[in-house]
Amino acid sequence: MSARYFVRLKLRLLANGLRGRGRRVTMFVLGVLFGTVFGILGYVVFALPGLLHEQRAAEVLLPLGGAALVLGWLFLPLVFFGVDESLDPARFALFPLPRPTLVRGLLAASLAGVPALATFGATLGTVHAAAELGGVVAALAQLLGVAGGIVLCAALCRAVTSAFATALRSRRARDLATVALAGTAGLLGPLQLGLAAAIERADWDRVGRVTDVVAWTPFGAPYTLGLDVAAGRFWAVPVKVLIVVVAVGLLLWWWSASLERAMLGAAGGGGRAARTTELEPVAQLVPRWLPSTRFGALAAREMRYWWRETRRRATFITFCVIGLFLPIFLGVTSDSTAPSVTILVFVAALAAVSLANQFGFDGSAYAANVVAGVPGRIELAARAAGYAVYVFPALLVFSLVVGGVAGQFGAVPAMFGTVVAAFGVAMGLVLPISVRAAYALPDSASPFAMSSGSGLAKGLLGFAALFGSVLATVPLQIAAFLLGDVWLWIGLPAGIGYGTAAFLLGLRLTGPVLDRRMPELLATVSAST
């Protein structure tokens, strides 16, 4: 069976998913525009050293930029956009398809999308640079490298996510894998800031040695073939091609093994007997410090889901890692707390953005709330309260750590007030997004699976909420700058009041909308993907 049938199947599923869904079509068009802009900008950046005829600059930029693209293909889908599972491997379990055929087909289908085309367009800039520095032969060698690089990106992304999703079937393995991968993904931001600081104080001879090493790894090798030809190192080209081929082959072998386990499904096993108790059902679910009402039951359910459900837990752990390391890094490299406070504002807004598709997490289970007729304001307030039980302690710890690193514990209350304000403002912005722009998540074993087109929608709407919440907290940051020591006394109550007012405003405006849109929302999050 040819791989082209998988590509045609994916494109047909994509077209059917867009038919008659105006919002999804809009988001898909925006995704295409975003991918086009990324491809053009990437092309210019990669081609610039060649246009300037700077061989050494190209030898630094191309391997590092190529390695960043490969790592981006691995981590960005897990953190922001999700993995497109329109061709879920489990759907092919009953078909007599050999594993090599299935792997080839799914790999080809993963290359038929906006991310792959945008990456390919961006890396064509390396071909332009190689042509300027070494002529036609160098350009042809680099074109071969670009083709190998895009295949490497897709294979790495699919192999790691497939293996990780398989491990998540075991509760213990799920806990360990979620912490490990979410923590690693959360370190991308600190690593980027560390790279920026290193560039400012760079010893370029040492940087050159580092890039020389990266160029001989699978991450950088595909993007330096043309430079080797331009420099007269023709012997290096077949060696680097072999490095890429071996890396892709190992990744496909790994993916093939985990793919078979994913298609077979989780093995059944006996569980421990449930403990009997004389407590009423509501008393078993709702902690004593919550009221025994619909609000308390819903808030307790959200608390439990954020602690136990794989998708939510991975999101929360990523937020914690980012929130801890980014401010610490800035606190160490800066003489004031201002940059760290700005990053804390971003982190608080990022926490709220996790609720941008809160109803999508429930899927068809949201029908119970619709049948029960839960008022919209109670529903939204309970979901926010259950999530805030984990977020507020984390934000307080982040503020204490930043104040301790900067040696300014006296600024911690005002800092925490600003962070709470950012979280409240972001929540006020996210609530209407979660009601009007919800989307269904596929029924997949992978916690990172997203429907075609909707993963990009999540990323774009999340960035919009982040941008809006950061702008909305600018008045508080200006007040902190102008008032000086006075802000240390009033910052905490002012921030709490500001954030509470923003959240209540968003709740007041969104509650009636949810009351009217309950059937439509249920149909949206329950749609077959």
Secondary structure, 3 states (H helix, E strand, C coil): CCHHHHHHHHHHHHHHHHCCCHHHHHHHHHHHHHHHHHHHHHHHHHHHHHHCCCHHHHHHHHHHHHHHHHHHHHHHHHHHHCEECCCCHHHHCCCCCCHHHHHHHHHHHHHCCHHHHHHHHHHHHHHHHHHHHHHHHHHHHHHHHHHHHHHHHHHHHHHHHHHHHHHCCCHHHHHHHHHHHHHHHHCHHHHHHHHHHHHHCCCHHHHHHHHHHHCCCCCCHHHCHHHHHHCCCCCHHHHHHHHHHHHHHHHHHHHHHHHHHHHHCCCCCCCCCCCCCCCCHHHHHCCCCCCCCHHHHHHHHHHHHHHHCHHHHHHHHHHHHHHHHHHHHHHHHCCCCHHHHHHHHHHHHHHHHCCCCHHHHHHHHHHHHHHHCCCHHHHHHHHHHHHHHHHHHHHHHHHHHHHHHHCCHHHHHHHHHHHHHHHHHHHHHHHHHHHHCCCCCCCCCCCCEECCCHHHHHHHHHHHHHHHHHHHCHHHHHHHHHHCHHHHHHHHHHHHHHHHHHHHHHHHHHHHHHHHHHHHHHHHHCCCC
